[in-house]
């Protein structure tokens, strides 16, 4: 018996050493899924969400150009010409007041965030930031998909440049959400008001403005080598927009509540976006100005708040992970505290540790909220993989209540979540449209659920389109790559078009998933 025990102890010791060393190596074990195929489709999804004039390279053929007059209503939404004739205004004030009156605002392009036809600037900017971060961390693993991913980043960045063309102003929404949601129309047919909403010194919106600055800064890094002139333009605009966000502080939904709520209210305040925006500008510029800003304002902006949700509204966790790289990889001692802040967030998601604060379904899915829960699955998985990358580079682990957690374990948690999303779940269903044998067929998505312009050239009106919403048939246009909100807390998914909480896709679900899939495809030997 003693000999058997000694043998078991020896095997356990060897296994422990192997697991410890495995943290520094890519995982080349057998893959349950074709991550490469899923990566291709996750990027393709963004082409189906495009607004504006579609390019000849457009691959999603059931979509057509739309929203070609977006921005034109801004001329009528200004404070009017009275300020333009005031002799008391200095030139800069006069120009700020009269810009929209003198010049037509071009807000064509960008993305529809989900299944409707409104361009919501807050989630659009966050999606752009996360798509750029996916490329920055894992673009080197994407191979043939890298150019498609860059195209998706540029499509969003081009729009954000338009939305910030006017000094001290960010155009944050195109479309009257209430009237848009009262119709079920293809974007090519929409005739609801394309009202433009903005933040400026009198209507501050530090949250949406700082997120926009973050997106521009992140995109500048994507194009630093491939298009230096474009990159310089992006980072210059990011600096200007962040300065505006910081100078004129306020939550954008305070004065725009009736237009942006309940869809994309800023529930977490604007402090997280200011820290997040400064973190991205620090990474993009390496300027001591932003390092100083972070050191002086970090605690005031909630650097050590104990929240463990990362998404379009709350950026604290993302900022901690991003800033931890400066300490872990670049050895910037001034930001050492962000390693501890990042560890705290990461430990909250590790099952079986004293610090675990995350709910998982019986089937193993991370579960935060019933409404579009998959967004937290993809964003958390991305942060786990990104932090694991930083830890490997620094040859570090995480201590979660005295339990040593290796980068390999973080990767395993993320991989389990992505596998669930792709079909390894109690229902045997992929929650990515077009991937696997069984996937959602009745997306809550106007363009996908109605006949394409090619199939039905005639206009489908506001009320007429509701036949598509309530039809029991599968969507006529397969929105390949779209990831829906996902199952409920009992791992069940009814696949009902009217159930927007579970059946609606969104850009901010896919954006972080792109990076996670690139890593998994590469580490499994598929790329």
Steps between C-alpha positions, in 0.01 A plus 500: 500500500787739585657435160172582330468825696857601411423430133184712513683787667773485235243506221323794661827690531587438136150601390528821703829588337359433155194714567718782632722492192197475271402851600778636283412289198217522246236232536508260209258243637211361298250775420129442540419765243616655177611827652643617170162471330334675793759781481429555130128519568531722808674765287262458205214591733615863508439537127136412559478781756642772276320825443584740217612439142625145474829442316554266202678261737181449706461125556158492669294518181153527657582845634494823296608859567291683761487814711653706220360829632603441862618823656298733283243558775772646723448835327151515646600367842738781596420794721414698188651804333440742786841430652659538158419871492601578858777765502608391848640165388864447422579328171553153652174527695321622193637216290402243763148641515449529128688204357191286440316795352781585259610149409305181450611227736592170335417207725474229237670171570562327828311203638149421611572367848251215506169404336358848448595789272623758751867590521565521874839662549577360844492127414635574152812661649546217752465240225764687301735508798463129565537407135822700486623341825429156352721584204774652717530198730426215261518643148835331444316168529223584254698447179256528207230654718715789618413726207127437545537585869687821414226590254243459777704725731538764228128502423427593861794742531402687183158563646639616835719751318184642343320501835782705654573735209356800684716629790350451847220287357440129462199384300381206707189369329328495164136402501198545727512174696136511608370547147748254357388232745137569408582371151640177362684612188806409301771768538480549124133602538500694824298819493494575873668827613881488484525752780853583611594533866826640631696584812675835533597739783136573585398133471803315636564132444838401641407131481423480130769755409775319693391168352521657156850624583594150612372353172694751292818444700471120478434518125806722456714215631346254254610717206829633642711293260263432210368859463705747709322811370157361589635387838631849576165652411320258731723561801490878454120489502502267802704756698260781413190300582642380831585856599139596432370202699716584800437875494120483468406227742161339518300190412358520148170343599434778752384747235435252218306254715182504294698412186765252616316329786405230575708369211848618593481702820832559672436314824860481624574872465779654297800438729573155355511637145740779598741245649450269201552781250815621679632143506457466124659838432792402723545181300467682167725795579730391786465862608579577865197728494262203506713304746483796736125529444452134594721525809328817625140408412494120508350457846249781447391331178436166672818304430447280806122460484396140557283445195545199276287582198660620178290625210384802302400685820764407759868513397676472837609138453627564149698803615664295777606225260624751244703696755641184656689438176703813561623347825519132406645529151653845481620502864346840573511504880273802529206280400579203727171536687309407184644148516321461834183659362511269197564196721193587705278501191652184355472311830129580516450272198707198607270223629604315814707783646413700813467811283251361247202735462369388163181306435515214251202308364478125556625461145806711580415839345614815677176680582475870584166630372202358317512772232770423243709298742732377225663844486648436845608152398700628203642808676606299806654228285700760311631655823596158638700417188659843479603497865638148459713634215638778720568259787690261276713786370582603856532140626240569768195327645200626695434430865127464560447480876821304539431275201757532222327539164710455188450665160412158365207475740372840390521384140310183586218703657478723193512204265217331689285810455570527128435128457164541671417786263593284200288203598648311796194563716189316625300593189776403259442836331750744359409856592688626196278511192635292213744304716431133569200287414260664746485876556236775551276542197270779619723794585350817639648693209305710252722463195551127550133424565358679193555411133809663353472780246616254234219257590238771555590827320184678613496695822387323816333762717510565871196296600520252214831372632347370822386193310870414496539557873214267591556240231577151620733438206878523515659829399533513120850652524749296700704755696816294506719560804235678708512395865168535680434597862504132593314262728335575831634405842365148450699451178180518295456694175152525342618652166218752478542816292296712741729401789759773452675427832618163370462514121654836407861519378721803566836636389625513859441124536714420196779756540685336792418153366712572191815514713407195707436290189826610341692379805310170521538429129874567518560308823310201358715492188217615271679822399 
